[in-house]
Each structure stands twice: as C-alpha cells, then as structure tokens.
Amino acid sequence: MTTTTRREEQIAVTLDGRRFEGIVLERGKTAGDADTLIFEGGRFRSTACDRYGYGDGAYRVTASDGRIAFESLTESEKYGQLRWHGTVCGPRLDGTLVMLRDGVAVGEKWILAGEV
C-alpha cells in the first residue's frame, strides 16, 4: 500500500485542462456577463475580460477537504489588475475578482460557473 503525504497531494493538484462556463455578477445584481474561465499550462484566463485587454496570468492552487482553492492576477494596460480567488468543488467554481487601480481596490465582482 502506498502512502501519500499532504505535500505530495498538493503538488499533484492542478486545474490545468479544465474550463468553467458561467456568469460574472456585480454585488447586488442578478444579471451579468457570460464568462468562460480557462486553466491551461499553469495559466488562468477569463474570456469576459479579453475585450478589456486583460491577458492571462499564472495561477496557484491549494487543496483541502475535496476543494481546490485558486488565486491569480491578470493585467490590462488600460484598466489595471484583476485579483482572482475562488474554489472549485467537483464541477462547480465560485470566485471573486477584485479590480485594482494603482494597487488600490476599486470594485469587486463574483463568478459562478460550472465545468464544461
């Protein structure tokens, strides 16, 4: 029988190759923008943010109790940065993005998505 340490489990965890389709919502709103969140090659990308010039960004994950937590930072020359964090549990992704201008938080949106 092989024993796996917690550190080995975290090293093996990745979201690479997974895609989630859902919606980006402003706080207090019930409608928002369609989005596809893509994890590929150690990078994270939001298709809803492409039109604003945001590129992809490296992402980090940690795993605990059947959930995968992720973090990423994406940037737009015109609009600043988006700090992403969220959790994936099975096929469901729940996330938050914080809009940063000159390092200062200027807004927050929520993401609800399912794996496709």
MODELLER restraints for C-alpha pairs under 7 A, 6 or more apart:
rsr = mdl.restraints
at = mdl.atoms
rsr.add(forms.Gaussian(group=physical.xy_distance, feature=features.Distance(at['CA:10:A'], at['CA:62:A']), mean=5.97, stdev=0.5))
rsr.add(forms.Gaussian(group=physical.xy_distance, feature=features.Distance(at['CA:10:A'], at['CA:63:A']), mean=5.89, stdev=0.5))
rsr.add(forms.Gaussian(group=physical.xy_distance, feature=features.Distance(at['CA:13:A'], at['CA:63:A']), mean=6.92, stdev=0.5))
rsr.add(forms.Gaussian(group=physical.xy_distance, feature=features.Distance(at['CA:14:A'], at['CA:61:A']), mean=6.79, stdev=0.5))
rsr.add(forms.Gaussian(group=physical.xy_distance, feature=features.Distance(at['CA:15:A'], at['CA:39:A']), mean=5.83, stdev=0.5))
rsr.add(forms.Gaussian(group=physical.xy_distance, feature=features.Distance(at['CA:16:A'], at['CA:39:A']), mean=4.85, stdev=0.5))
rsr.add(forms.Gaussian(group=physical.xy_distance, feature=features.Distance(at['CA:16:A'], at['CA:40:A']), mean=4.57, stdev=0.5))
rsr.add(forms.Gaussian(group=physical.xy_distance, feature=features.Distance(at['CA:16:A'], at['CA:41:A']), mean=6.05, stdev=0.5))
rsr.add(forms.Gaussian(group=physical.xy_distance, feature=features.Distance(at['CA:16:A'], at['CA:42:A']), mean=6.35, stdev=0.5))
rsr.add(forms.Gaussian(group=physical.xy_distance, feature=features.Distance(at['CA:17:A'], at['CA:39:A']), mean=5.83, stdev=0.5))
rsr.add(forms.Gaussian(group=physical.xy_distance, feature=features.Distance(at['CA:17:A'], at['CA:40:A']), mean=5.24, stdev=0.5))
rsr.add(forms.Gaussian(group=physical.xy_distance, feature=features.Distance(at['CA:18:A'], at['CA:38:A']), mean=6.35, stdev=0.5))
rsr.add(forms.Gaussian(group=physical.xy_distance, feature=features.Distance(at['CA:18:A'], at['CA:39:A']), mean=5.60, stdev=0.5))
rsr.add(forms.Gaussian(group=physical.xy_distance, feature=features.Distance(at['CA:19:A'], at['CA:36:A']), mean=6.73, stdev=0.5))
rsr.add(forms.Gaussian(group=physical.xy_distance, feature=features.Distance(at['CA:19:A'], at['CA:37:A']), mean=5.62, stdev=0.5))
rsr.add(forms.Gaussian(group=physical.xy_distance, feature=features.Distance(at['CA:19:A'], at['CA:38:A']), mean=4.67, stdev=0.5))
rsr.add(forms.Gaussian(group=physical.xy_distance, feature=features.Distance(at['CA:19:A'], at['CA:39:A']), mean=6.38, stdev=0.5))
rsr.add(forms.Gaussian(group=physical.xy_distance, feature=features.Distance(at['CA:19:A'], at['CA:115:A']), mean=5.65, stdev=0.5))
rsr.add(forms.Gaussian(group=physical.xy_distance, feature=features.Distance(at['CA:19:A'], at['CA:116:A']), mean=5.88, stdev=0.5))
rsr.add(forms.Gaussian(group=physical.xy_distance, feature=features.Distance(at['CA:20:A'], at['CA:36:A']), mean=5.52, stdev=0.5))
rsr.add(forms.Gaussian(group=physical.xy_distance, feature=features.Distance(at['CA:20:A'], at['CA:37:A']), mean=5.11, stdev=0.5))
rsr.add(forms.Gaussian(group=physical.xy_distance, feature=features.Distance(at['CA:20:A'], at['CA:38:A']), mean=6.68, stdev=0.5))
rsr.add(forms.Gaussian(group=physical.xy_distance, feature=features.Distance(at['CA:20:A'], at['CA:113:A']), mean=5.53, stdev=0.5))
rsr.add(forms.Gaussian(group=physical.xy_distance, feature=features.Distance(at['CA:20:A'], at['CA:114:A']), mean=5.00, stdev=0.5))
rsr.add(forms.Gaussian(group=physical.xy_distance, feature=features.Distance(at['CA:20:A'], at['CA:115:A']), mean=4.13, stdev=0.5))
rsr.add(forms.Gaussian(group=physical.xy_distance, feature=features.Distance(at['CA:20:A'], at['CA:116:A']), mean=5.68, stdev=0.5))
rsr.add(forms.Gaussian(group=physical.xy_distance, feature=features.Distance(at['CA:21:A'], at['CA:35:A']), mean=5.80, stdev=0.5))
rsr.add(forms.Gaussian(group=physical.xy_distance, feature=features.Distance(at['CA:21:A'], at['CA:36:A']), mean=4.41, stdev=0.5))
rsr.add(forms.Gaussian(group=physical.xy_distance, feature=features.Distance(at['CA:21:A'], at['CA:37:A']), mean=6.42, stdev=0.5))
rsr.add(forms.Gaussian(group=physical.xy_distance, feature=features.Distance(at['CA:21:A'], at['CA:113:A']), mean=5.08, stdev=0.5))
rsr.add(forms.Gaussian(group=physical.xy_distance, feature=features.Distance(at['CA:21:A'], at['CA:114:A']), mean=5.49, stdev=0.5))
rsr.add(forms.Gaussian(group=physical.xy_distance, feature=features.Distance(at['CA:21:A'], at['CA:115:A']), mean=6.30, stdev=0.5))
rsr.add(forms.Gaussian(group=physical.xy_distance, feature=features.Distance(at['CA:21:A'], at['CA:116:A']), mean=6.56, stdev=0.5))
rsr.add(forms.Gaussian(group=physical.xy_distance, feature=features.Distance(at['CA:22:A'], at['CA:34:A']), mean=5.83, stdev=0.5))
rsr.add(forms.Gaussian(group=physical.xy_distance, feature=features.Distance(at['CA:22:A'], at['CA:35:A']), mean=5.38, stdev=0.5))
rsr.add(forms.Gaussian(group=physical.xy_distance, feature=features.Distance(at['CA:22:A'], at['CA:36:A']), mean=6.38, stdev=0.5))
rsr.add(forms.Gaussian(group=physical.xy_distance, feature=features.Distance(at['CA:22:A'], at['CA:112:A']), mean=5.51, stdev=0.5))
rsr.add(forms.Gaussian(group=physical.xy_distance, feature=features.Distance(at['CA:22:A'], at['CA:113:A']), mean=3.81, stdev=0.5))
rsr.add(forms.Gaussian(group=physical.xy_distance, feature=features.Distance(at['CA:22:A'], at['CA:114:A']), mean=6.22, stdev=0.5))
rsr.add(forms.Gaussian(group=physical.xy_distance, feature=features.Distance(at['CA:23:A'], at['CA:32:A']), mean=6.00, stdev=0.5))
rsr.add(forms.Gaussian(group=physical.xy_distance, feature=features.Distance(at['CA:23:A'], at['CA:33:A']), mean=5.47, stdev=0.5))
rsr.add(forms.Gaussian(group=physical.xy_distance, feature=features.Distance(at['CA:23:A'], at['CA:34:A']), mean=4.58, stdev=0.5))
rsr.add(forms.Gaussian(group=physical.xy_distance, feature=features.Distance(at['CA:23:A'], at['CA:35:A']), mean=5.44, stdev=0.5))
rsr.add(forms.Gaussian(group=physical.xy_distance, feature=features.Distance(at['CA:23:A'], at['CA:111:A']), mean=5.70, stdev=0.5))
rsr.add(forms.Gaussian(group=physical.xy_distance, feature=features.Distance(at['CA:23:A'], at['CA:112:A']), mean=5.63, stdev=0.5))
rsr.add(forms.Gaussian(group=physical.xy_distance, feature=features.Distance(at['CA:23:A'], at['CA:113:A']), mean=6.38, stdev=0.5))
rsr.add(forms.Gaussian(group=physical.xy_distance, feature=features.Distance(at['CA:24:A'], at['CA:32:A']), mean=5.35, stdev=0.5))
rsr.add(forms.Gaussian(group=physical.xy_distance, feature=features.Distance(at['CA:24:A'], at['CA:33:A']), mean=5.21, stdev=0.5))
rsr.add(forms.Gaussian(group=physical.xy_distance, feature=features.Distance(at['CA:24:A'], at['CA:34:A']), mean=6.44, stdev=0.5))
rsr.add(forms.Gaussian(group=physical.xy_distance, feature=features.Distance(at['CA:24:A'], at['CA:35:A']), mean=6.58, stdev=0.5))
rsr.add(forms.Gaussian(group=physical.xy_distance, feature=features.Distance(at['CA:24:A'], at['CA:109:A']), mean=6.52, stdev=0.5))
rsr.add(forms.Gaussian(group=physical.xy_distance, feature=features.Distance(at['CA:24:A'], at['CA:110:A']), mean=5.64, stdev=0.5))
rsr.add(forms.Gaussian(group=physical.xy_distance, feature=features.Distance(at['CA:24:A'], at['CA:111:A']), mean=4.59, stdev=0.5))
rsr.add(forms.Gaussian(group=physical.xy_distance, feature=features.Distance(at['CA:24:A'], at['CA:112:A']), mean=6.83, stdev=0.5))
rsr.add(forms.Gaussian(group=physical.xy_distance, feature=features.Distance(at['CA:25:A'], at['CA:31:A']), mean=6.38, stdev=0.5))
rsr.add(forms.Gaussian(group=physical.xy_distance, feature=features.Distance(at['CA:25:A'], at['CA:32:A']), mean=4.75, stdev=0.5))
rsr.add(forms.Gaussian(group=physical.xy_distance, feature=features.Distance(at['CA:25:A'], at['CA:33:A']), mean=6.97, stdev=0.5))
rsr.add(forms.Gaussian(group=physical.xy_distance, feature=features.Distance(at['CA:25:A'], at['CA:109:A']), mean=5.50, stdev=0.5))
rsr.add(forms.Gaussian(group=physical.xy_distance, feature=features.Distance(at['CA:25:A'], at['CA:110:A']), mean=5.10, stdev=0.5))
rsr.add(forms.Gaussian(group=physical.xy_distance, feature=features.Distance(at['CA:25:A'], at['CA:111:A']), mean=6.27, stdev=0.5))
rsr.add(forms.Gaussian(group=physical.xy_distance, feature=features.Distance(at['CA:26:A'], at['CA:108:A']), mean=6.93, stdev=0.5))
rsr.add(forms.Gaussian(group=physical.xy_distance, feature=features.Distance(at['CA:26:A'], at['CA:109:A']), mean=4.69, stdev=0.5))
rsr.add(forms.Gaussian(group=physical.xy_distance, feature=features.Distance(at['CA:26:A'], at['CA:110:A']), mean=6.38, stdev=0.5))
rsr.add(forms.Gaussian(group=physical.xy_distance, feature=features.Distance(at['CA:27:A'], at['CA:109:A']), mean=6.08, stdev=0.5))
rsr.add(forms.Gaussian(group=physical.xy_distance, feature=features.Distance(at['CA:33:A'], at['CA:48:A']), mean=6.92, stdev=0.5))
rsr.add(forms.Gaussian(group=physical.xy_distance, feature=features.Distance(at['CA:34:A'], at['CA:48:A']), mean=6.62, stdev=0.5))
rsr.add(forms.Gaussian(group=physical.xy_distance, feature=features.Distance(at['CA:35:A'], at['CA:46:A']), mean=6.52, stdev=0.5))
rsr.add(forms.Gaussian(group=physical.xy_distance, feature=features.Distance(at['CA:35:A'], at['CA:47:A']), mean=5.70, stdev=0.5))
rsr.add(forms.Gaussian(group=physical.xy_distance, feature=features.Distance(at['CA:35:A'], at['CA:48:A']), mean=4.87, stdev=0.5))
rsr.add(forms.Gaussian(group=physical.xy_distance, feature=features.Distance(at['CA:36:A'], at['CA:46:A']), mean=5.86, stdev=0.5))
rsr.add(forms.Gaussian(group=physical.xy_distance, feature=features.Distance(at['CA:36:A'], at['CA:47:A']), mean=5.40, stdev=0.5))
rsr.add(forms.Gaussian(group=physical.xy_distance, feature=features.Distance(at['CA:36:A'], at['CA:48:A']), mean=6.98, stdev=0.5))
rsr.add(forms.Gaussian(group=physical.xy_distance, feature=features.Distance(at['CA:37:A'], at['CA:45:A']), mean=5.76, stdev=0.5))
rsr.add(forms.Gaussian(group=physical.xy_distance, feature=features.Distance(at['CA:37:A'], at['CA:46:A']), mean=4.70, stdev=0.5))
rsr.add(forms.Gaussian(group=physical.xy_distance, feature=features.Distance(at['CA:37:A'], at['CA:47:A']), mean=6.57, stdev=0.5))
rsr.add(forms.Gaussian(group=physical.xy_distance, feature=features.Distance(at['CA:38:A'], at['CA:44:A']), mean=5.67, stdev=0.5))
rsr.add(forms.Gaussian(group=physical.xy_distance, feature=features.Distance(at['CA:38:A'], at['CA:45:A']), mean=5.19, stdev=0.5))
rsr.add(forms.Gaussian(group=physical.xy_distance, feature=features.Distance(at['CA:38:A'], at['CA:46:A']), mean=6.50, stdev=0.5))
rsr.add(forms.Gaussian(group=physical.xy_distance, feature=features.Distance(at['CA:39:A'], at['CA:45:A']), mean=6.71, stdev=0.5))
rsr.add(forms.Gaussian(group=physical.xy_distance, feature=features.Distance(at['CA:42:A'], at['CA:58:A']), mean=5.78, stdev=0.5))
rsr.add(forms.Gaussian(group=physical.xy_distance, feature=features.Distance(at['CA:42:A'], at['CA:59:A']), mean=6.12, stdev=0.5))
rsr.add(forms.Gaussian(group=physical.xy_distance, feature=features.Distance(at['CA:43:A'], at['CA:56:A']), mean=6.17, stdev=0.5))
rsr.add(forms.Gaussian(group=physical.xy_distance, feature=features.Distance(at['CA:43:A'], at['CA:57:A']), mean=5.26, stdev=0.5))
rsr.add(forms.Gaussian(group=physical.xy_distance, feature=features.Distance(at['CA:43:A'], at['CA:58:A']), mean=4.33, stdev=0.5))
rsr.add(forms.Gaussian(group=physical.xy_distance, feature=features.Distance(at['CA:43:A'], at['CA:59:A']), mean=5.63, stdev=0.5))
rsr.add(forms.Gaussian(group=physical.xy_distance, feature=features.Distance(at['CA:44:A'], at['CA:56:A']), mean=5.34, stdev=0.5))
rsr.add(forms.Gaussian(group=physical.xy_distance, feature=features.Distance(at['CA:44:A'], at['CA:57:A']), mean=5.29, stdev=0.5))
rsr.add(forms.Gaussian(group=physical.xy_distance, feature=features.Distance(at['CA:44:A'], at['CA:58:A']), mean=6.02, stdev=0.5))
rsr.add(forms.Gaussian(group=physical.xy_distance, feature=features.Distance(at['CA:44:A'], at['CA:59:A']), mean=5.92, stdev=0.5))
rsr.add(forms.Gaussian(group=physical.xy_distance, feature=features.Distance(at['CA:44:A'], at['CA:72:A']), mean=6.87, stdev=0.5))
rsr.add(forms.Gaussian(group=physical.xy_distance, feature=features.Distance(at['CA:45:A'], at['CA:55:A']), mean=6.80, stdev=0.5))
rsr.add(forms.Gaussian(group=physical.xy_distance, feature=features.Distance(at['CA:45:A'], at['CA:56:A']), mean=4.51, stdev=0.5))
rsr.add(forms.Gaussian(group=physical.xy_distance, feature=features.Distance(at['CA:45:A'], at['CA:57:A']), mean=6.73, stdev=0.5))
rsr.add(forms.Gaussian(group=physical.xy_distance, feature=features.Distance(at['CA:52:A'], at['CA:76:A']), mean=6.97, stdev=0.5))
rsr.add(forms.Gaussian(group=physical.xy_distance, feature=features.Distance(at['CA:53:A'], at['CA:76:A']), mean=5.05, stdev=0.5))
rsr.add(forms.Gaussian(group=physical.xy_distance, feature=features.Distance(at['CA:54:A'], at['CA:74:A']), mean=6.12, stdev=0.5))
rsr.add(forms.Gaussian(group=physical.xy_distance, feature=features.Distance(at['CA:54:A'], at['CA:75:A']), mean=5.06, stdev=0.5))
rsr.add(forms.Gaussian(group=physical.xy_distance, feature=features.Distance(at['CA:54:A'], at['CA:76:A']), mean=4.30, stdev=0.5))
rsr.add(forms.Gaussian(group=physical.xy_distance, feature=features.Distance(at['CA:55:A'], at['CA:74:A']), mean=5.97, stdev=0.5))
rsr.add(forms.Gaussian(group=physical.xy_distance, feature=features.Distance(at['CA:55:A'], at['CA:75:A']), mean=5.99, stdev=0.5))
rsr.add(forms.Gaussian(group=physical.xy_distance, feature=features.Distance(at['CA:55:A'], at['CA:76:A']), mean=6.71, stdev=0.5))
rsr.add(forms.Gaussian(group=physical.xy_distance, feature=features.Distance(at['CA:56:A'], at['CA:74:A']), mean=5.69, stdev=0.5))
rsr.add(forms.Gaussian(group=physical.xy_distance, feature=features.Distance(at['CA:57:A'], at['CA:72:A']), mean=6.11, stdev=0.5))
rsr.add(forms.Gaussian(group=physical.xy_distance, feature=features.Distance(at['CA:57:A'], at['CA:73:A']), mean=5.62, stdev=0.5))
rsr.add(forms.Gaussian(group=physical.xy_distance, feature=features.Distance(at['CA:57:A'], at['CA:74:A']), mean=4.94, stdev=0.5))
rsr.add(forms.Gaussian(group=physical.xy_distance, feature=features.Distance(at['CA:58:A'], at['CA:72:A']), mean=6.00, stdev=0.5))
rsr.add(forms.Gaussian(group=physical.xy_distance, feature=features.Distance(at['CA:59:A'], at['CA:70:A']), mean=6.65, stdev=0.5))
rsr.add(forms.Gaussian(group=physical.xy_distance, feature=features.Distance(at['CA:59:A'], at['CA:71:A']), mean=5.53, stdev=0.5))
rsr.add(forms.Gaussian(group=physical.xy_distance, feature=features.Distance(at['CA:59:A'], at['CA:72:A']), mean=4.51, stdev=0.5))
rsr.add(forms.Gaussian(group=physical.xy_distance, feature=features.Distance(at['CA:60:A'], at['CA:70:A']), mean=5.48, stdev=0.5))
rsr.add(forms.Gaussian(group=physical.xy_distance, feature=features.Distance(at['CA:60:A'], at['CA:71:A']), mean=5.37, stdev=0.5))
rsr.add(forms.Gaussian(group=physical.xy_distance, feature=features.Distance(at['CA:60:A'], at['CA:72:A']), mean=6.64, stdev=0.5))
rsr.add(forms.Gaussian(group=physical.xy_distance, feature=features.Distance(at['CA:61:A'], at['CA:68:A']), mean=6.40, stdev=0.5))
rsr.add(forms.Gaussian(group=physical.xy_distance, feature=features.Distance(at['CA:61:A'], at['CA:69:A']), mean=5.39, stdev=0.5))
rsr.add(forms.Gaussian(group=physical.xy_distance, feature=features.Distance(at['CA:61:A'], at['CA:70:A']), mean=4.41, stdev=0.5))
rsr.add(forms.Gaussian(group=physical.xy_distance, feature=features.Distance(at['CA:61:A'], at['CA:71:A']), mean=6.65, stdev=0.5))
rsr.add(forms.Gaussian(group=physical.xy_distance, feature=features.Distance(at['CA:62:A'], at['CA:68:A']), mean=5.71, stdev=0.5))
rsr.add(forms.Gaussian(group=physical.xy_distance, feature=features.Distance(at['CA:62:A'], at['CA:69:A']), mean=5.28, stdev=0.5))
rsr.add(forms.Gaussian(group=physical.xy_distance, feature=features.Distance(at['CA:62:A'], at['CA:70:A']), mean=6.69, stdev=0.5))
rsr.add(forms.Gaussian(group=physical.xy_distance, feature=features.Distance(at['CA:63:A'], at['CA:69:A']), mean=6.19, stdev=0.5))
rsr.add(forms.Gaussian(group=physical.xy_distance, feature=features.Distance(at['CA:66:A'], at['CA:89:A']), mean=6.57, stdev=0.5))
rsr.add(forms.Gaussian(group=physical.xy_distance, feature=features.Distance(at['CA:67:A'], at['CA:87:A']), mean=6.42, stdev=0.5))
rsr.add(forms.Gaussian(group=physical.xy_distance, feature=features.Distance(at['CA:67:A'], at['CA:88:A']), mean=5.67, stdev=0.5))
rsr.add(forms.Gaussian(group=physical.xy_distance, feature=features.Distance(at['CA:67:A'], at['CA:89:A']), mean=4.79, stdev=0.5))
rsr.add(forms.Gaussian(group=physical.xy_distance, feature=features.Distance(at['CA:68:A'], at['CA:87:A']), mean=5.45, stdev=0.5))
rsr.add(forms.Gaussian(group=physical.xy_distance, feature=features.Distance(at['CA:68:A'], at['CA:88:A']), mean=5.07, stdev=0.5))
rsr.add(forms.Gaussian(group=physical.xy_distance, feature=features.Distance(at['CA:68:A'], at['CA:89:A']), mean=6.55, stdev=0.5))
rsr.add(forms.Gaussian(group=physical.xy_distance, feature=features.Distance(at['CA:69:A'], at['CA:86:A']), mean=5.67, stdev=0.5))
rsr.add(forms.Gaussian(group=physical.xy_distance, feature=features.Distance(at['CA:69:A'], at['CA:87:A']), mean=4.31, stdev=0.5))
rsr.add(forms.Gaussian(group=physical.xy_distance, feature=features.Distance(at['CA:69:A'], at['CA:88:A']), mean=6.40, stdev=0.5))
rsr.add(forms.Gaussian(group=physical.xy_distance, feature=features.Distance(at['CA:70:A'], at['CA:85:A']), mean=5.46, stdev=0.5))
rsr.add(forms.Gaussian(group=physical.xy_distance, feature=features.Distance(at['CA:70:A'], at['CA:86:A']), mean=5.48, stdev=0.5))
rsr.add(forms.Gaussian(group=physical.xy_distance, feature=features.Distance(at['CA:70:A'], at['CA:87:A']), mean=6.16, stdev=0.5))
rsr.add(forms.Gaussian(group=physical.xy_distance, feature=features.Distance(at['CA:71:A'], at['CA:84:A']), mean=5.45, stdev=0.5))
rsr.add(forms.Gaussian(group=physical.xy_distance, feature=features.Distance(at['CA:71:A'], at['CA:85:A']), mean=4.35, stdev=0.5))
rsr.add(forms.Gaussian(group=physical.xy_distance, feature=features.Distance(at['CA:71:A'], at['CA:86:A']), mean=6.80, stdev=0.5))
rsr.add(forms.Gaussian(group=physical.xy_distance, feature=features.Distance(at['CA:72:A'], at['CA:83:A']), mean=6.06, stdev=0.5))
rsr.add(forms.Gaussian(group=physical.xy_distance, feature=features.Distance(at['CA:72:A'], at['CA:84:A']), mean=5.05, stdev=0.5))
rsr.add(forms.Gaussian(group=physical.xy_distance, feature=features.Distance(at['CA:72:A'], at['CA:85:A']), mean=6.54, stdev=0.5))
rsr.add(forms.Gaussian(group=physical.xy_distance, feature=features.Distance(at['CA:73:A'], at['CA:81:A']), mean=6.77, stdev=0.5))
rsr.add(forms.Gaussian(group=physical.xy_distance, feature=features.Distance(at['CA:73:A'], at['CA:82:A']), mean=5.67, stdev=0.5))
rsr.add(forms.Gaussian(group=physical.xy_distance, feature=features.Distance(at['CA:73:A'], at['CA:83:A']), mean=4.65, stdev=0.5))
rsr.add(forms.Gaussian(group=physical.xy_distance, feature=features.Distance(at['CA:73:A'], at['CA:84:A']), mean=6.02, stdev=0.5))
rsr.add(forms.Gaussian(group=physical.xy_distance, feature=features.Distance(at['CA:74:A'], at['CA:81:A']), mean=5.64, stdev=0.5))
rsr.add(forms.Gaussian(group=physical.xy_distance, feature=features.Distance(at['CA:74:A'], at['CA:82:A']), mean=5.24, stdev=0.5))
rsr.add(forms.Gaussian(group=physical.xy_distance, feature=features.Distance(at['CA:74:A'], at['CA:83:A']), mean=6.71, stdev=0.5))
rsr.add(forms.Gaussian(group=physical.xy_distance, feature=features.Distance(at['CA:75:A'], at['CA:81:A']), mean=4.35, stdev=0.5))
rsr.add(forms.Gaussian(group=physical.xy_distance, feature=features.Distance(at['CA:75:A'], at['CA:82:A']), mean=6.31, stdev=0.5))
rsr.add(forms.Gaussian(group=physical.xy_distance, feature=features.Distance(at['CA:80:A'], at['CA:100:A']), mean=5.93, stdev=0.5))
rsr.add(forms.Gaussian(group=physical.xy_distance, feature=features.Distance(at['CA:80:A'], at['CA:101:A']), mean=5.05, stdev=0.5))
rsr.add(forms.Gaussian(group=physical.xy_distance, feature=features.Distance(at['CA:80:A'], at['CA:102:A']), mean=6.98, stdev=0.5))
rsr.add(forms.Gaussian(group=physical.xy_distance, feature=features.Distance(at['CA:81:A'], at['CA:99:A']), mean=6.02, stdev=0.5))
rsr.add(forms.Gaussian(group=physical.xy_distance, feature=features.Distance(at['CA:81:A'], at['CA:100:A']), mean=5.05, stdev=0.5))
rsr.add(forms.Gaussian(group=physical.xy_distance, feature=features.Distance(at['CA:81:A'], at['CA:101:A']), mean=6.58, stdev=0.5))
rsr.add(forms.Gaussian(group=physical.xy_distance, feature=features.Distance(at['CA:82:A'], at['CA:97:A']), mean=6.06, stdev=0.5))
rsr.add(forms.Gaussian(group=physical.xy_distance, feature=features.Distance(at['CA:82:A'], at['CA:98:A']), mean=5.54, stdev=0.5))
rsr.add(forms.Gaussian(group=physical.xy_distance, feature=features.Distance(at['CA:82:A'], at['CA:99:A']), mean=4.74, stdev=0.5))
rsr.add(forms.Gaussian(group=physical.xy_distance, feature=features.Distance(at['CA:82:A'], at['CA:100:A']), mean=6.01, stdev=0.5))
rsr.add(forms.Gaussian(group=physical.xy_distance, feature=features.Distance(at['CA:83:A'], at['CA:97:A']), mean=5.43, stdev=0.5))
rsr.add(forms.Gaussian(group=physical.xy_distance, feature=features.Distance(at['CA:83:A'], at['CA:98:A']), mean=5.09, stdev=0.5))
rsr.add(forms.Gaussian(group=physical.xy_distance, feature=features.Distance(at['CA:83:A'], at['CA:99:A']), mean=6.59, stdev=0.5))
rsr.add(forms.Gaussian(group=physical.xy_distance, feature=features.Distance(at['CA:84:A'], at['CA:96:A']), mean=5.82, stdev=0.5))
rsr.add(forms.Gaussian(group=physical.xy_distance, feature=features.Distance(at['CA:84:A'], at['CA:97:A']), mean=4.45, stdev=0.5))
rsr.add(forms.Gaussian(group=physical.xy_distance, feature=features.Distance(at['CA:84:A'], at['CA:98:A']), mean=6.55, stdev=0.5))
rsr.add(forms.Gaussian(group=physical.xy_distance, feature=features.Distance(at['CA:85:A'], at['CA:95:A']), mean=5.64, stdev=0.5))
rsr.add(forms.Gaussian(group=physical.xy_distance, feature=features.Distance(at['CA:85:A'], at['CA:96:A']), mean=5.58, stdev=0.5))
rsr.add(forms.Gaussian(group=physical.xy_distance, feature=features.Distance(at['CA:85:A'], at['CA:97:A']), mean=6.59, stdev=0.5))
rsr.add(forms.Gaussian(group=physical.xy_distance, feature=features.Distance(at['CA:86:A'], at['CA:94:A']), mean=5.49, stdev=0.5))
rsr.add(forms.Gaussian(group=physical.xy_distance, feature=features.Distance(at['CA:86:A'], at['CA:95:A']), mean=3.83, stdev=0.5))
rsr.add(forms.Gaussian(group=physical.xy_distance, feature=features.Distance(at['CA:86:A'], at['CA:96:A']), mean=6.07, stdev=0.5))
rsr.add(forms.Gaussian(group=physical.xy_distance, feature=features.Distance(at['CA:87:A'], at['CA:93:A']), mean=5.75, stdev=0.5))
rsr.add(forms.Gaussian(group=physical.xy_distance, feature=features.Distance(at['CA:87:A'], at['CA:94:A']), mean=5.53, stdev=0.5))
rsr.add(forms.Gaussian(group=physical.xy_distance, feature=features.Distance(at['CA:87:A'], at['CA:95:A']), mean=6.36, stdev=0.5))
rsr.add(forms.Gaussian(group=physical.xy_distance, feature=features.Distance(at['CA:88:A'], at['CA:94:A']), mean=6.60, stdev=0.5))
rsr.add(forms.Gaussian(group=physical.xy_distance, feature=features.Distance(at['CA:91:A'], at['CA:114:A']), mean=5.51, stdev=0.5))
rsr.add(forms.Gaussian(group=physical.xy_distance, feature=features.Distance(at['CA:91:A'], at['CA:115:A']), mean=4.87, stdev=0.5))
rsr.add(forms.Gaussian(group=physical.xy_distance, feature=features.Distance(at['CA:92:A'], at['CA:113:A']), mean=6.02, stdev=0.5))
rsr.add(forms.Gaussian(group=physical.xy_distance, feature=features.Distance(at['CA:92:A'], at['CA:114:A']), mean=4.69, stdev=0.5))
rsr.add(forms.Gaussian(group=physical.xy_distance, feature=features.Distance(at['CA:92:A'], at['CA:115:A']), mean=6.36, stdev=0.5))
rsr.add(forms.Gaussian(group=physical.xy_distance, feature=features.Distance(at['CA:93:A'], at['CA:112:A']), mean=5.99, stdev=0.5))
rsr.add(forms.Gaussian(group=physical.xy_distance, feature=features.Distance(at['CA:93:A'], at['CA:113:A']), mean=5.10, stdev=0.5))
rsr.add(forms.Gaussian(group=physical.xy_distance, feature=features.Distance(at['CA:93:A'], at['CA:114:A']), mean=6.02, stdev=0.5))
rsr.add(forms.Gaussian(group=physical.xy_distance, feature=features.Distance(at['CA:94:A'], at['CA:111:A']), mean=5.76, stdev=0.5))
rsr.add(forms.Gaussian(group=physical.xy_distance, feature=features.Distance(at['CA:94:A'], at['CA:112:A']), mean=4.97, stdev=0.5))
rsr.add(forms.Gaussian(group=physical.xy_distance, feature=features.Distance(at['CA:94:A'], at['CA:113:A']), mean=6.60, stdev=0.5))
rsr.add(forms.Gaussian(group=physical.xy_distance, feature=features.Distance(at['CA:95:A'], at['CA:110:A']), mean=5.75, stdev=0.5))
rsr.add(forms.Gaussian(group=physical.xy_distance, feature=features.Distance(at['CA:95:A'], at['CA:111:A']), mean=4.83, stdev=0.5))
rsr.add(forms.Gaussian(group=physical.xy_distance, feature=features.Distance(at['CA:95:A'], at['CA:112:A']), mean=6.60, stdev=0.5))
rsr.add(forms.Gaussian(group=physical.xy_distance, feature=features.Distance(at['CA:96:A'], at['CA:108:A']), mean=7.00, stdev=0.5))
rsr.add(forms.Gaussian(group=physical.xy_distance, feature=features.Distance(at['CA:96:A'], at['CA:109:A']), mean=5.76, stdev=0.5))
rsr.add(forms.Gaussian(group=physical.xy_distance, feature=features.Distance(at['CA:96:A'], at['CA:110:A']), mean=4.50, stdev=0.5))
rsr.add(forms.Gaussian(group=physical.xy_distance, feature=features.Distance(at['CA:96:A'], at['CA:111:A']), mean=5.91, stdev=0.5))
rsr.add(forms.Gaussian(group=physical.xy_distance, feature=features.Distance(at['CA:97:A'], at['CA:108:A']), mean=5.69, stdev=0.5))
rsr.add(forms.Gaussian(group=physical.xy_distance, feature=features.Distance(at['CA:97:A'], at['CA:109:A']), mean=5.35, stdev=0.5))
rsr.add(forms.Gaussian(group=physical.xy_distance, feature=features.Distance(at['CA:97:A'], at['CA:110:A']), mean=6.35, stdev=0.5))
rsr.add(forms.Gaussian(group=physical.xy_distance, feature=features.Distance(at['CA:98:A'], at['CA:105:A']), mean=6.40, stdev=0.5))
rsr.add(forms.Gaussian(group=physical.xy_distance, feature=features.Distance(at['CA:98:A'], at['CA:107:A']), mean=5.80, stdev=0.5))
rsr.add(forms.Gaussian(group=physical.xy_distance, feature=features.Distance(at['CA:98:A'], at['CA:108:A']), mean=4.49, stdev=0.5))
rsr.add(forms.Gaussian(group=physical.xy_distance, feature=features.Distance(at['CA:98:A'], at['CA:109:A']), mean=6.62, stdev=0.5))
rsr.add(forms.Gaussian(group=physical.xy_distance, feature=features.Distance(at['CA:99:A'], at['CA:105:A']), mean=5.67, stdev=0.5))
rsr.add(forms.Gaussian(group=physical.xy_distance, feature=features.Distance(at['CA:99:A'], at['CA:106:A']), mean=5.59, stdev=0.5))
rsr.add(forms.Gaussian(group=physical.xy_distance, feature=features.Distance(at['CA:99:A'], at['CA:107:A']), mean=5.09, stdev=0.5))
rsr.add(forms.Gaussian(group=physical.xy_distance, feature=features.Distance(at['CA:99:A'], at['CA:108:A']), mean=6.07, stdev=0.5))
rsr.add(forms.Gaussian(group=physical.xy_distance, feature=features.Distance(at['CA:100:A'], at['CA:106:A']), mean=5.75, stdev=0.5))
